[in-house]
């Protein structure tokens, strides 16, 4: 899989916003980045859940990792290790998330890139870990 040729930016990204699930999260006491996480990142990742799982399954198969045989805690550890150490996997997930941003969200991202990339990775680890058994199917 050539991850560098995957990223295609839509003119504004606004056409994807109505497809995002609405999450009831109170952002009144949140920082700007935390509010962005709750209003943009979480809905995008929830919307992409099946694709996120599929990509991770494909990654496991490509790397020939013995995921199915592991106990649940070891599966979660493997998820964490792969998303922290495999640069191409992490970049693929980040770029896949960015393609669903609106222009305004891209502008915010440009000013907080490092923090948002960390949050995307952390949210992906949480999302995949909470579905560790589903990945085995």
N, C-alpha and C positions, 0 to 999 in steps of 0.2 A: 504494500500500500504506500503510495507516494503522498505523504501528508502535506507537502509543500504546494501541491496543485489543487488541494481541496477547497481552499478559502475563496469564496466568490461573494463579494459584497453586493447586496441589493441596493438600489438607489437610496432608499430612506430606511428600510427595515420596518416601517410602520405597518406594512401589511401583515406582519407576523404577530404584532402586539395583541390583536383581538383573539388569537388562538391560545395565548398563554392562560393557564388557569389562574383564577383570582384567589389569592391567599389572604385571609383575614389576619394581618399582623399589625399591631399597634407600633408605629414608627415615631410617635410623638417624643419619645425620650432617646431616640437613636441618633448616632452621628450620621453624617451624610453618606459615608461609605457603608455603614450598617443598613441604612435605609435603602441604598442602592442594592445591597445584597438581598434584602427582603422583598423589594418591589420588582427587581429585574432578574437577578441571578436565580433565586429559588423558583420562580415560575418557569423560567426557561428550562432549568434542569428537570423540573417535574414534568414539563411537556415532553422533554426528550428522553424520559426514563427508559423506555424500551430500547431506543437506539444506544443509550449509554451502556446498558447491560449487554447488548449484542456486540458492541465494539470490544468490551472487556472480555467476553467469551472468545472472540476471534483472536484477541491478543494472547490469551492463555493457550489457545490451540497453536498459534504461530510459535510461541516460545516453548511449547511442549512442557508446560508446568503442570504438575500432578495435583491440580486443584480439587477434583472430585474426591480424592482419597483423604483429604485433610479434615480434621475436626474443625468445628465452627470458629474457634478462636484463632486457629492457624490460618483459616481462610481470610479472616479479617486482617490478620497481620500481613498476609501476602498481598491483599488489596492495597493496604497502606504502603508497603514497600514498593510495589509496582508503580503506584502513582507518584511516589516521592522520587524514585530512582530512574525510571524510564522516561527520559526527556521527550522522546518522540510521542509516546502515549499521552503524556501530560500536555504537550503542545497541541496535539490533535484535539483533545477535549476542550482546551481553552479556545482554540480557533473555531471549533464547532459552536461554542457558546457565543463568541463574538459575532458570528455571522447573523445571529438573530437579534442583535442590538439595533436600536434606532440610531439616527444620526446624533441625537442629543445624548444618548447613552454612550456612543463611541467617544463623544467629546469629554464626557465625565470620566470614562475609562482612561483616556489619554493622560488625564491629570492624576490618576490614582492607579496606574497600571500594576505596579508591584503588589500593592495591597489587594487589589481585586483578583489578580492571578492566584495569590495565596488563598483567598476566600473560595474561588472556584475549585481549587484543588481540595481544600478541606471539605467543602460541600459534596464533592464527588466521592471522597473517601467515606463520608458519612452515609451517603445515598447507597453506594455499592455495599458497604459493610452491613447496612440494615437489611439488605436483600441477598446476603451471602449464599443462602440456600437456593434461592431462585437462580442464581448464576450457574449453579451445578446442573440444572436441568438440561 
